[in-house]
Amino acid sequence: MFRFSAIILVDDDPINNLINKRLISKTKISERVEEFLEAEKALEKLKNLGEEETALILLDINMPVMNGWDFLNYYVENLSHRPDKIVMLSSSIDFQDRIKANSYSCVKGFIEKPLTPEKFQSIL
């Protein structure tokens, strides 16, 4: 099983982050599971990770200030050299969101909330 240097949860819902953090921590694929309520802070964290560190980023779409699409645009323009894996984790059931997510080469999957152990295993 692939291990990540960090797993980064980007979602403005603290309850959702808590549940996902507990679920992910049980898998032991990373010693660090970090949650960010604001996309900007998650980007700052990624900027400060070493170039050799690989993060699994679970990204929500609908967030205030900087949404998931804004996050992806910034990532593509400034951090696309990183070896991270980004998976959209959203409550959106709009098929257009899936199409848009797939248009970003850095996005490796799209999962509908809630995250379950089975869904998490599918992205690994």
Secondary structure, 3 states (H helix, E strand, C coil): CCCCCEEEEECCCHHHHHHHHHHHHCCCCCCCEEEECCHHHHHHHHHHCCCCCCEEEEECCCCCCCCHHHHHHHHHHHCCCCCCEEEEEECCCCHHHHHHHHCCCCEEEEEECCCCHHHHHHHC
